[in-house]
Every structure is written in C-alpha cells, then in structure tokens.
C-alpha cells in the first residue's frame, strides 16, 4: 500500500502492501479484501479463502457481504481488475471474522479501542484528555489546543441552532457548512481539503491561525444570524449560511488588502504526503518494465 493509506491501518499491517482506493466524494478509503486475507492468514490462495469465508458469512446472515464494493485495482500483471473491497468499518468487521492466530493482535487492538470508548462514556474527561494528548504529540501548543476545543463547542452551538431550524440530515449539515466555506474561501470543504493535500484529516487541524479564525467567524456569524432571523428548512438556512460566510469574506478581504497576499494557503500539519495514484501506477509499471529488461 502506498502513502495514501490510513495511518492506523498502515500501523496495523506493519507496512505490508494493502491496495486501497480513495473515494473523494465519500471521503472514505476502500481496501482490497484479498490483500487483508493474505496478510492475516496462511492461505496459499487468498481468493479461495475469501470465497469460502464470504459464503459462510452469507449463511450466517452477516451484513458484511452487503457492504462489499467491487472496484478496479492494479493486479500483479499490471492490469486493472475488479476486486472486492470494504471501507474501514467493513475491514475491521472482517478482521473479527477471521479465525486465524495472525488476526488475534488486531482483535486485541479492537477490544482495547472498544474498552476505551466505553470508559469514556462513564468519564467523558478521558476523551478530552485523549484529544489533548493527541494534539500535543502532534506538536500543537496548549493555546492552539484550547482554541481548538472552543471551536468545537462553538460548532456544536451552530448545529444545535440548525437542528432547531429544521435541519436533521447529515447531508444537510454538510450542505450548510459548504455554503459558509464557499462564501468566504471560494471552496467547498472537500475542495479546501484537496487544495491543502489532505483527505480524512480534519480541515481545521491543518489550517493556519488566520484560516481558523475566519472559519470560526463565518460559523459564529451564521449562528447569530440564524438566531435572529429564525430561518426554517434547508433553503432558508442556506441563505443565512451564505450571509455568515460573507461576513468572514469581508474580514478576509480586509486582511489580505493590508497584508498584500492571500491568507488561504496550501500549508498543512501532515508529516507525510499523499501520492497521486495515477503517477504511482506509472512508476510501478515502469519499474516492472525495467526489471523485465534486466
């Protein structure tokens, strides 16, 4: 698997190649099932092992089978062939279904993760401490972390207002968020992520201080405008979200006028870089041709 793998999945499989496809629209990775089977079992024919396991899961009424997506991935012969894939949640469920000693470390990891989440239900401060420890390990200072936590609370206040104003579906929250981003930055959230070279990572975690401030201003302005005008339903709330985003755009224009440069940057906080899959495949193909000529 190349550099576009999920960090957690990468660590679990210790760098062994697991083919993956990134769905930018759904912001989700899809992993090759036979590659996972190959790593976690001693099977000489992973495809046959998966076929037998798939049949068994179907007989048991497992919903895992229904979540399989067939996608084209580069095979050993260099050709693009359809193969069964699962998203991250599906892969973790698959691991739990594999009766192999090699899968035990993964199952223990999943059990530990589950225990931690349950502990956090009884003591939410554990979740906050975990977040603080994570950000510190990534090099963020305590002032940034404090501002980030405040931003999370402010965002929740906004979504609460939206809920009161008739917004109930996740897709609607996404549409309104995009309306704010589009108004002040000229990009939807997904486009902003692509501009910064990130995927599943948090956009805010990869923003500069000014970018974060403008994002917060757009959302706070939207919240206050929504409280004042009480829009109801998606279309009315979109108009207010655009107004809130415009307030941040005015602030952005004023800052950029005085700075003499744009405040939207490609800077991110990643210590790795995603590779373009097409370029990567070309490199692999060329390497294969060079090996054949030796």
N, C-alpha and C positions, 0 to 999 in steps of 0.2 A: 504494500500500500504506500502511496506517495505522501507528500506533505499535506495533502488536503484531508487527512483523516482526523477524526475526533481525537482530542488529546487523551481522553480516558480510554477509548477503545485501543488507541496506539499503545498505551502503557500496559493494558491487559494482555495484548498479544505480543508484547516484547519486540516490536518492530517487524514481525513476520508479515509478509505481504497479504493484505486483505483488500481485494479490489473494492472500490467504492464509487458511487456516483452522487454528485451534489445536485439536489433539486433546489434551485434558487427561488422558485416561486413558493414552495412549501417551506423553504429554509430547513431542509432535512437531508441527512445522508441515507443512502441505501447501500447495504453491504452484501457482497456475494455470499450466499449461504454455503455453497460447496467449499469456499475458502475457509470459512469458520469451521466446518466439519473436518476439513483436512488438518487444521491445527489442533483441534480438540480430541481427535480420535486417532486410533492406529489403523484406520481403514486404508487399504491399498486402492480402493475405488470409492472416493468420497461421494460421487454422484449416486452410486448404488446405495450407499449408506443413507444418504438423504432421501432417496426414493422410498426406502423401507420405513424410515422414520416418519416421513410425510404421510404414508399410508396409515401408520399406527396412530398418529395424531388425529387424522381424519376420523378413524374408527372410534377414538375416544371423545370425539366431539370438540376437539380443541379449535379455538378461533384463530390460531396462529396460521393455519392453512389459508384462511380467507384474506390474511394481510399480506400474502406473498405478491410481489410485483415483479414482473419479468422485464428486465432492462438489458440493453446491449452493452457488453463489456468486452474488452480485448482478451482473446483466448491465447493459449500458448503458441498457437500457429500464427499469431499476429492479426487474425481476422476478428471482426466484431460479431459476437454471437450472443443470442438471448440467454440469460441465466436467471435463476430465481434469486431475488433479493428481498431483504427485510430492512425496515428502518431500525433505529437504535433500540426502541422499545421491543420490537419483534426479535431482534438479535439477543437481547437479554433474556427474553422468554425462551428462545431456542436453547440457549446455554443451560437453562434449568431443566430442559427436556432431554439432554444428552447424558445417558448413563455411562460415563467414562471417567476414570480416575483423573485424566487431564483436565476435566471440567470442574473438579472439586475446588481448586483455588478460586475460580470465577464464582462458584456458588457461595463460597465463604465470603467473598467480597460483596456479593449482592445481599447476603444475610446481614452483614455489618452495616451496609448502607441503609437497609430497612430498619435495623435497630436504632440507628442514629436518628432517622426521621421520626420514629415512634417516640424516642426520648424527647425530641423537640416539641412534640405535641403537649407533653406534660410540663416542659420547661422551655418556653419559646426563646428565652435568653441564650440557650445553647445555639440556636440557629443564628442569632445576631453575632455571637462570639465567633462562630464558624466563618461568617461572612467577613468579619474584621480580620481574622487570621489569614483568610484567603487574600484579601486586598493587601495586607502588609507583606505577605510572601511575594506578591507581585510588584512590590516596590512603591505602592501608593502611601503617601504620608497621612497622618491622622486627621489633618484638616480636610484633606480631599475626601477621606472616608466619611467624616462627619457630614460634609456637604452632600455626599452621595446618598447617605441614609435619609437626610432631609428631603432630597429629591424624590426618593421612593415614596415617602409619606405624602408629599405634595401630589405626586402622580396618582396615588390612591384616592386623594380627595377629589381629583378631577374625575376619575372613573366612577366614583360614588355619585357625583352630580349627573354624569351621563346616564347612569342607571336610573336615577330619579326622573330623568327626562326621556325615558322610553327606550334606552339603548340596552339590549340584553344579549346580543350575539357577539361572539369573539370577532367575527369578520367586521362587524360594525365599529367596534372599538378600534380595529386596525385602520379602517377607512378614515375615521376621525383623526387618529394620530397622524396618518399620512397627510391629511388636509393641513394640519398645523406645520408639519415639516416642509411640505410643498410650498406653503405660503412664505416662509422665511428663508428657506435654504434653496428652493427651486428643485428639490429632490424628494421623492418618497423615501421612507425609512430603508427599504430594501435597496434603493438606488444609492443612498448615502453609504450604506454598508459596503456595497460593491466599489464605490468611489474610494473608500478607505482600505479596501482589500481585506475585509473581514466577512465572516459567514454567520455562524451561530453565536458568535461572541456578542456581548452587549454593546450596542452602539455608544451609549453614554460612557461606558468604561474606556472607550477608545477616542473620546473627544478631548479637545483642548479645553482649558478653563472657560474661554470665551464661548466656544461652541455649546458647552454645557449650560452656561448662563443664558444664552439665547433660547436654548431648548426649554429651560425652566421658565423663562419669561413668557414664551409662547403658550405653555400649558397653564401657567398661573393666570395669564390674561384671559385665556379661554374659559377657565373655571369661573372667574369673577363675572365675565360677560354672560355666561350661561346662568349664573345665579340671578343676574339682573333681568335678563330677557326671557328666561324660562322657555327655551325652545323645546319642542317635543318631536320625537321621531328623528330618523337619520338625516333627512334632507335639511330640516331646520337647524339641527345641530352642526351639520357641515358648514353652513353659512357662518355660524358663530365661531367654529373652529378656525375658519379662514380668517376671521377678524382677529382672533387671538394670535394666529401665526403672523398676520400682517403687523401687529404691534411689535413683534420680535424683529420683523424685517426692517421696520423703521429704525429700530435701535442698531441693527446690523449695518444699515446704510450709513448711519451717522458715525459709527466706529470706523468703518472702512474709509470713509471720507477723510477722517483725521489721521488714520494710520497710513493711508496711501497704498493699501494692499488688502486682499481678501482675507477674511477670518476663517473661511472654510478650507481646511487642509486635508491632505491625504495621510497625515500623521496618525499612527495608531500605537497601541501599547503592546503589540504582539512581539514575541521573541522568536517568531518563525514566520515564514512567508508561504502563502498558498501558490502552488504551481498550476499553470494553465494546463488542463488535461490534454488538449489537442497538441500542445507543444511537447508535453511529456510523452505522449504516444509516439510522436515523430522521433523523439530522441531514442526511445526504446527500439523502434523499428530500425533506425539507422544503426544502432548498436548491434542488433541481430544480424544485419547485413554484413557489418564489419567482422563479426565473429565467424560468419559463414565463409568469408573470403580468406580467413587465416589458414 
